[in-house]
Amino acid sequence: MMREFHKDELDAVMQLWLNAVTKAHPFIPRDYWLNQYKIVRNDHLSMAKTFVYGEHGRLKGFVSILEDSFIAELFVDADNWNQGIGTKLIEWCKEQYPHLEVNVYKQSENTVHFYEKHGFIAERELKNSATGADELFMSWKKEG
């Protein structure tokens, strides 16, 4: 079930984030993500509209949207990958917002494919200034 994030879930969301982000991006050193932890916790999640997906009282994924269009974070608990939870998160976002954008590491082929499968188009390639890795700026617009 999708619902708004509650502040008392911050530790659980951050644990999910750390586990998923390190598993999804093995080409980025773990130390980088450990250094990003406070930024995500204190900045991204406080500035963004964050929604969580849970089943049977257990948090399984979350998405954070900045400025009503930018997907700052979309992560599924690593133990629940390939169960359609990411699809539920992105489809819910597409119902809420007429336009979405995201930066995706180019080397994360599964993630690029996920967004392409959901109608996102790669518009340009970028270099992440913090990691040096190539990223794709992708966007989706509601038809009509």
Phi, psi and omega per residue, in radians:
M1 nan 2.339 3.090
M2 -1.530 2.439 3.076
R3 -2.815 2.940 3.100
E4 -1.180 2.542 3.080
F5 -1.199 2.425 3.062
H6 -1.878 2.416 -3.082
K7 -0.949 -0.537 -3.130
D8 -1.264 -0.069 3.092
E9 -1.699 0.079 -3.035
L10 -0.984 -0.800 -3.123
D11 -1.093 -0.736 3.135
A12 -1.147 -0.723 3.107
V13 -1.108 -0.757 -3.115
M14 -1.184 -0.616 3.085
Q15 -1.158 -0.752 3.081
L16 -1.043 -0.816 -3.137
W17 -0.993 -0.899 -3.071
L18 -1.075 -0.773 3.138
N19 -1.119 -0.780 -3.077
A20 -1.265 -0.756 -3.065
V21 -1.162 -0.642 -3.141
T22 -1.276 -0.612 3.116
K23 -1.280 -0.647 -3.097
A24 -1.321 -0.376 -3.067
H25 -2.238 1.113 -3.107
P26 -1.149 -0.262 3.138
F27 -1.444 -0.086 3.065
I28 -1.885 2.256 -3.126
P29 -1.005 2.424 -3.139
R30 -0.969 -0.609 3.129
D31 -1.024 -0.602 3.097
Y32 -1.043 -0.825 -3.117
W33 -1.165 -0.646 3.094
L34 -1.087 -0.650 3.091
N35 -1.243 -0.483 3.134
Q36 -1.422 -0.254 -3.053
Y37 -0.880 -0.908 -3.106
K38 -1.144 -0.625 3.133
I39 -1.134 -0.801 3.119
V40 -1.110 -0.824 -3.090
R41 -1.111 -0.839 -3.000
N42 -1.588 -0.504 -3.077
D43 -1.838 -1.098 -3.075
H44 -0.979 -0.909 -3.054
L45 -1.247 -0.438 3.117
S46 -1.441 -0.494 -3.123
M47 -1.564 -0.403 -3.030
A48 -1.636 2.831 2.925
K49 -1.561 2.050 -3.059
T50 -2.009 2.385 -3.139
F51 -2.238 2.510 -3.109
V52 -2.050 2.687 3.037
Y53 -2.062 2.246 3.122
G54 -2.415 2.756 3.063
E55 -2.410 2.358 3.092
H56 0.926 0.697 3.103
G57 1.307 0.177 -3.109
R58 -2.031 2.260 3.106
L59 -1.226 2.218 -3.103
K60 -2.105 -0.246 3.124
G61 -3.049 2.907 3.095
F62 -2.715 2.806 3.076
V63 -2.437 2.441 3.099
S64 -2.143 2.243 -3.096
I65 -2.006 2.219 3.063
L66 -1.821 2.471 3.041
E67 0.897 0.636 3.075
D68 0.993 0.384 3.083
S69 -2.771 -0.437 -3.028
F70 -1.673 2.150 3.094
I71 -1.417 1.772 -3.132
A72 -1.366 -0.624 -3.112
E73 -2.554 2.351 2.936
L74 -2.576 1.887 -3.077
F75 -2.406 2.530 3.076
V76 -2.029 2.440 3.069
D77 -0.876 2.232 -3.036
A78 -0.997 -0.499 3.110
D79 -1.293 -0.159 -3.092
N80 -2.075 0.349 3.097
W81 -1.155 2.676 3.087
N82 1.113 0.543 3.079
Q83 -2.078 0.181 3.085
G84 1.503 0.098 -3.106
I85 -1.246 -0.723 3.077
G86 -1.043 -0.687 3.086
T87 -1.106 -0.740 3.102
K88 -1.071 -0.723 3.133
L89 -1.115 -0.841 -3.066
I90 -1.249 -0.660 3.115
E91 -1.145 -0.651 3.088
W92 -1.094 -0.765 3.115
C93 -1.060 -0.725 -3.122
K94 -1.147 -0.461 3.052
E95 -1.318 -0.506 -3.062
Q96 -1.545 -0.551 -2.993
Y97 -2.194 2.405 -3.140
P98 -1.396 -0.242 -3.093
H99 -2.581 2.325 3.130
L100 -2.319 2.565 3.104
E101 -2.360 2.677 3.131
V102 -2.754 2.578 2.957
N103 -1.807 2.277 -3.088
V104 -2.237 2.354 3.056
Y105 -1.105 2.218 -3.106
K106 -1.046 -0.623 -3.118
Q107 -1.226 -0.297 3.118
S108 -1.514 1.287 -3.008
E109 -1.031 -0.652 3.117
N110 -1.091 -0.674 3.141
T111 -1.237 -0.740 3.089
V112 -1.030 -0.813 3.131
H113 -1.084 -0.699 3.113
F114 -0.983 -0.872 -3.116
Y115 -1.189 -0.676 3.084
E116 -1.067 -0.744 3.127
K117 -1.030 -0.501 -3.116
H118 -1.732 0.357 2.984
G119 1.559 0.105 3.102
F120 -1.374 2.535 3.141
I121 -2.090 2.322 3.072
A122 -1.280 2.104 -3.105
E123 -1.708 -0.604 3.127
R124 -2.828 2.799 3.119
E125 -1.770 2.457 -3.123
L126 -2.257 2.854 3.002
K127 -1.940 2.127 3.101
N128 -1.213 2.085 -3.051
S129 -1.163 -0.479 -3.100
A130 -1.449 -0.657 -3.072
T131 -1.812 -0.354 -3.064
G132 1.384 -0.026 -3.114
A133 -1.436 2.641 3.095
D134 -1.328 2.437 3.098
E135 -2.208 2.785 2.980
L136 -1.970 2.321 2.978
F137 -1.580 2.076 -3.080
M138 -2.103 2.599 3.119
S139 -2.488 2.806 3.118
W140 -2.443 2.444 3.056
K141 -2.267 2.415 3.083
K142 -1.138 2.367 3.113
E143 -1.319 2.651 3.049
G144 1.884 nan nan
